[in-house]
Amino acid sequence: MTILFTDPLFQHHETGRHPERPARLAAIQSRLENAGLVAQCAKGAFTPLTAQAVCEIHTAEVVKIIHELAASGGGWLEADTFVSEKSFQVALAAAGACVAAVDQVLRGNDRAALCLVRPPGHHATPGRSMGFCLFNNIALAAHHARKAFGLDRILIVDWDVHHGNGTQDIFWTDPTVSFLSIHRFGQGFYPGSGADDETGSGAGLGFTTNIPLRFGTSRADFRGAFRNAVEGAADKIKPDLILLSAGFDAHVRDPIGSLGLESEDFAELTKTLLAIAATHARGRLVSCLEGGYNLEALAESVQAHLEELLRH
């Protein structure tokens, strides 16, 4: 069984016609229910994080800015990042769900959890919310694993088509959290970071791995590069826990990213990650939704991902 974290509250981050919109979760939920997958999962309970807890990763200033913008009725935080009246509350809840998932998995309630949350988080740096992201959900989850459980070997894998610049920044000098991102790169593709020579610094040197791929990379090459890189990163840190920034915008039908993957490729990537989790982390894997903007492709891909988690 997999613990599934969902809540209608996550649809109250209202973004209008923005590609990162509530309909994303509605499409996923509908497909998973119709496929009978929701009934096969345990329902995850959570409480929102406090602003104080968020400030253990993000600056008090960025938390204050989002809170005040939401309280004033909302508006554009950046050219691509919108805050609505309830966005601050929803972002705290999204982070809280990811933290609760780590809590449940590390307490042994299940080996895998899937958090279908929004807003996404992997572009959010300590002092800046950007790229549709407000708070860095996956980083807050990793921080909780360290603080509450004393873990010092955590692997974060990010297969969103965009580089997880925020997560990289947060753990750049940290040897207790290894970060690996496989993403589209070059020709000005957002966010512009994630070259293969970005490997961390100080005590964290060598614990950041970037796999930049050019547009037109084949599906087989993507899967092979992913498998080799994740196996290498895991062999180095020997993680007690694997966290996944699960973006599905590398799908061929995605209007924003597209690296040509099909929905079934996400099943194969999940199998690879689960095998590594079984080898190193007693099977413990927490997956948190990031991007994916074609509603049908997103829902199909999440279904493929969850089906593999349920076989775990």
C-alpha positions as CSV (number, residue, x, y, z in Angstrom):
1,M,0.0,0.0,0.0
2,T,1.0,3.6,-0.6
3,I,0.1,6.6,1.6
4,L,-1.7,9.2,-0.6
5,F,-1.8,12.8,0.5
6,T,-4.5,14.8,-1.2
7,D,-6.9,17.6,-0.1
8,P,-9.4,19.9,-1.8
9,L,-7.6,22.8,-0.1
10,F,-4.8,22.5,-2.6
11,Q,-7.2,23.7,-5.4
12,H,-7.7,27.0,-3.5
13,H,-4.4,28.4,-4.8
14,E,-6.3,30.2,-7.5
15,T,-4.1,31.2,-10.5
16,G,-6.7,32.0,-13.2
17,R,-5.5,30.9,-16.7
18,H,-2.0,30.2,-15.5
19,P,-0.7,26.8,-16.6
20,E,-0.1,25.8,-12.9
21,R,-3.8,25.8,-12.1
22,P,-6.3,23.9,-9.9
23,A,-7.5,21.8,-12.8
24,R,-4.2,19.9,-12.7
25,L,-5.2,18.2,-9.4
26,A,-8.8,17.7,-10.5
27,A,-7.6,15.8,-13.6
28,I,-5.3,13.6,-11.6
29,Q,-7.9,12.9,-8.9
30,S,-10.5,12.0,-11.4
31,R,-8.3,9.6,-13.3
32,L,-6.9,7.9,-10.1
33,E,-10.4,7.4,-8.8
34,N,-11.7,6.0,-12.0
35,A,-8.8,3.6,-12.2
36,G,-9.6,2.4,-8.6
37,L,-6.2,3.5,-7.4
38,V,-7.3,5.9,-4.6
39,A,-9.1,3.1,-2.9
40,Q,-5.9,1.0,-2.9
41,C,-4.0,3.8,-1.0
42,A,-4.0,4.7,2.7
43,K,-5.2,8.3,3.2
44,G,-2.5,10.5,4.6
45,A,-3.4,13.0,7.3
46,F,-1.4,16.2,7.8
47,T,-1.4,19.6,9.4
48,P,-0.1,22.7,7.7
49,L,3.4,23.8,8.6
50,T,3.7,27.0,10.7
51,A,5.4,30.0,9.2
52,Q,8.1,29.6,11.8
53,A,8.9,26.1,10.5
54,V,9.1,27.4,6.9
55,C,11.6,30.0,8.1
56,E,14.0,27.1,9.0
57,I,14.6,26.9,5.2
58,H,13.3,30.2,3.8
59,T,14.0,33.7,5.0
60,A,11.5,35.5,7.2
61,E,11.4,38.2,4.5
62,V,10.1,35.9,1.7
63,V,7.5,34.4,4.1
64,K,6.3,37.8,5.1
65,I,6.0,39.0,1.5
66,I,3.8,36.0,0.5
67,H,1.7,36.4,3.6
68,E,1.1,40.1,3.1
69,L,0.4,39.7,-0.6
70,A,-2.2,37.0,0.1
71,A,-3.7,39.0,2.9
72,S,-4.1,42.0,0.6
73,G,-6.1,39.9,-1.9
74,G,-3.2,38.5,-4.0
75,G,-1.3,39.5,-7.0
76,W,1.8,38.7,-9.0
77,L,4.8,37.9,-6.9
78,E,7.0,37.6,-10.0
79,A,6.2,37.6,-13.7
80,D,5.4,33.9,-13.6
81,T,4.4,33.4,-10.0
82,F,0.9,34.3,-8.7
83,V,-0.4,34.6,-5.2
84,S,-4.1,34.5,-4.5
85,E,-6.0,35.2,-1.3
86,K,-5.6,31.7,0.1
87,S,-2.2,30.9,-1.4
88,F,-0.2,31.4,1.8
89,Q,-2.5,29.0,3.7
90,V,-2.4,26.5,0.8
91,A,1.4,26.7,0.5
92,L,1.8,25.9,4.2
93,A,-0.6,23.0,3.8
94,A,1.3,21.6,0.8
95,A,4.6,21.7,2.7
96,G,2.9,20.2,5.7
97,A,1.6,17.3,3.6
98,C,5.1,16.5,2.4
99,V,6.5,16.7,5.9
100,A,3.8,14.4,7.2
101,A,4.6,11.9,4.4
102,V,8.2,11.7,5.6
103,D,7.0,11.3,9.1
104,Q,4.7,8.4,8.2
105,V,7.2,6.6,6.1
106,L,10.0,7.0,8.6
107,R,7.8,5.7,11.4
108,G,7.2,2.6,9.3
109,N,3.5,3.1,8.5
110,D,4.3,2.4,4.9
111,R,7.4,2.4,2.6
112,A,6.1,4.8,0.0
113,A,4.0,8.0,-0.1
114,L,2.7,10.2,-2.8
115,C,1.9,13.9,-2.2
116,L,-0.5,15.4,-4.8
117,V,0.1,19.0,-3.7
118,R,0.3,22.5,-5.1
119,P,1.7,25.0,-5.4
120,P,4.9,23.2,-6.4
121,G,8.2,24.0,-4.7
122,H,11.5,23.0,-6.4
123,H,12.3,26.5,-7.8
124,A,11.9,28.3,-4.5
125,T,15.2,29.3,-3.0
126,P,15.8,30.4,0.6
127,G,15.1,34.0,-0.3
128,R,13.0,33.9,-3.4
129,S,9.8,32.4,-4.6
130,M,9.8,31.9,-8.4
131,G,8.9,29.6,-11.2
132,F,5.3,28.9,-10.0
133,C,6.7,27.9,-6.6
134,L,6.2,29.5,-3.2
135,F,7.8,27.3,-0.5
136,N,10.2,24.5,-1.3
137,N,8.2,21.5,-0.2
138,I,10.8,18.8,-0.9
139,A,13.5,20.8,1.0
140,L,11.3,21.2,4.0
141,A,10.5,17.5,3.9
142,A,14.3,16.7,3.9
143,H,14.9,19.2,6.7
144,H,12.2,17.5,8.8
145,A,13.9,14.1,8.2
146,R,17.1,15.4,9.5
147,K,15.7,17.4,12.4
148,A,13.1,15.0,13.7
149,F,14.7,11.6,12.9
150,G,18.4,12.5,12.7
151,L,18.9,11.2,9.2
152,D,22.2,12.3,7.7
153,R,22.0,10.5,4.3
154,I,19.1,11.7,2.2
155,L,18.9,11.6,-1.6
156,I,16.6,14.0,-3.4
157,V,15.9,13.1,-7.0
158,D,14.2,15.7,-9.3
159,W,13.0,14.5,-12.7
160,D,10.9,17.6,-13.5
161,V,11.9,18.9,-17.0
162,H,13.1,22.1,-15.3
163,H,16.2,22.2,-13.2
164,G,15.4,22.2,-9.4
165,N,17.5,25.3,-8.8
166,G,15.9,26.1,-5.5
167,T,16.5,22.7,-4.0
168,Q,20.1,22.8,-5.3
169,D,20.7,26.2,-3.7
170,I,19.4,25.1,-0.3
171,F,21.6,22.0,-0.1
172,W,24.6,23.3,-2.1
173,T,27.1,23.0,0.8
174,D,25.4,20.2,2.7
175,P,26.9,16.7,2.6
176,T,23.9,15.1,4.4
177,V,21.5,15.7,1.4
178,S,22.5,14.6,-2.1
179,F,20.6,16.3,-4.8
180,L,20.2,14.9,-8.3
181,S,18.4,16.7,-11.2
182,I,17.8,15.4,-14.7
183,H,16.3,18.2,-16.9
184,R,16.2,19.9,-20.2
185,F,19.1,22.4,-20.6
186,G,20.3,24.9,-23.2
187,Q,19.0,27.5,-25.6
188,G,17.8,29.7,-22.7
189,F,15.5,27.0,-21.2
190,Y,14.2,27.9,-17.8
191,P,15.7,28.4,-15.2
192,G,19.1,28.4,-17.0
193,S,21.0,26.6,-14.2
194,G,21.8,22.9,-13.9
195,A,25.0,22.5,-16.0
196,D,26.9,19.3,-15.3
197,D,29.8,21.2,-13.6
198,E,27.4,22.4,-10.9
199,T,28.4,19.8,-8.2
200,G,28.2,21.7,-4.9
201,S,30.8,23.4,-2.8
202,G,32.6,23.2,0.5
203,A,31.5,20.1,2.5
204,G,28.8,19.5,-0.1
205,L,31.2,19.3,-3.1
206,G,30.3,16.2,-5.1
207,F,26.8,15.8,-3.5
208,T,25.0,17.7,-6.3
209,T,24.6,15.9,-9.6
210,N,23.1,17.5,-12.7
211,I,22.2,15.6,-15.9
212,P,21.4,18.4,-18.5
213,L,19.7,17.0,-21.6
214,R,19.2,18.7,-24.9
215,F,15.8,18.9,-26.6
216,G,15.5,15.9,-28.8
217,T,17.1,13.4,-26.4
218,S,15.6,10.0,-27.0
219,R,13.4,8.3,-24.4
220,A,15.9,5.5,-24.1
221,D,18.8,7.9,-23.6
222,F,16.8,9.7,-20.9
223,R,16.0,6.5,-19.1
224,G,19.6,5.3,-19.3
225,A,21.1,8.5,-18.1
226,F,18.6,8.6,-15.2
227,R,19.4,5.1,-14.2
228,N,23.2,5.5,-14.3
229,A,23.1,8.8,-12.5
230,V,20.8,7.8,-9.7
231,E,22.7,4.5,-9.1
232,G,25.9,6.5,-8.9
233,A,24.5,9.1,-6.5
234,A,22.9,6.4,-4.3
235,D,26.1,4.3,-4.2
236,K,27.9,7.4,-2.9
237,I,25.6,8.6,-0.2
238,K,23.8,5.3,0.6
239,P,20.6,7.1,1.5
240,D,18.3,6.2,4.4
241,L,15.5,8.0,2.5
242,I,14.8,9.0,-1.1
243,L,12.7,12.0,-1.8
244,L,11.3,12.6,-5.3
245,S,10.4,15.9,-6.9
246,A,8.0,14.3,-9.3
247,G,7.3,16.7,-12.2
248,F,5.7,15.2,-15.3
249,D,6.4,18.0,-17.8
250,A,9.1,16.0,-19.7
251,H,6.1,14.4,-21.3
252,V,5.9,14.7,-25.1
253,R,2.5,16.4,-24.9
254,D,3.5,19.0,-22.3
255,P,3.1,22.6,-23.6
256,I,6.0,24.0,-21.5
257,G,8.8,21.5,-21.2
258,S,8.7,18.3,-23.2
259,L,11.7,16.0,-23.5
260,G,9.7,13.5,-25.5
261,L,8.7,11.1,-22.8
262,E,5.5,9.0,-22.8
263,S,3.4,8.2,-19.8
264,E,4.8,4.7,-19.6
265,D,8.3,6.1,-19.2
266,F,7.4,7.4,-15.8
267,A,6.5,3.9,-14.8
268,E,10.0,2.8,-15.8
269,L,11.7,5.7,-14.0
270,T,9.7,4.8,-10.9
271,K,10.8,1.2,-11.1
272,T,14.4,2.3,-11.3
273,L,14.0,4.5,-8.2
274,L,12.1,1.9,-6.2
275,A,14.9,-0.7,-6.9
276,I,17.4,1.8,-5.6
277,A,15.3,2.6,-2.6
278,A,15.0,-1.2,-1.8
279,T,18.8,-1.5,-2.0
280,H,19.8,1.4,0.1
281,A,16.8,2.9,2.0
282,R,14.7,0.0,3.1
283,G,12.4,0.9,0.3
284,R,11.5,4.3,1.7
285,L,10.4,6.8,-0.9
286,V,8.4,9.9,-0.7
287,S,7.2,11.5,-4.0
288,C,6.0,15.1,-4.1
289,L,4.2,16.6,-7.2
290,E,6.0,19.4,-9.1
291,G,5.2,20.3,-12.7
292,G,3.2,18.9,-15.6
293,Y,0.8,21.1,-17.5
294,N,-1.1,19.0,-20.1
295,L,-3.9,17.7,-18.0
296,E,-4.4,14.4,-19.8
297,A,-0.7,13.6,-20.0
298,L,-0.2,14.7,-16.4
299,A,-3.0,12.4,-15.1
300,E,-1.8,9.5,-17.2
301,S,1.7,9.9,-16.0
302,V,0.7,10.1,-12.3
303,Q,-1.4,7.0,-12.8
304,A,1.6,5.1,-14.2
305,H,3.8,6.4,-11.3
306,L,1.3,5.4,-8.6
307,E,0.7,2.0,-10.1
308,E,4.4,1.2,-9.6
309,L,4.4,2.6,-6.1
310,L,1.5,0.4,-5.2
311,R,3.4,-2.7,-6.5
312,H,6.3,-1.8,-4.2
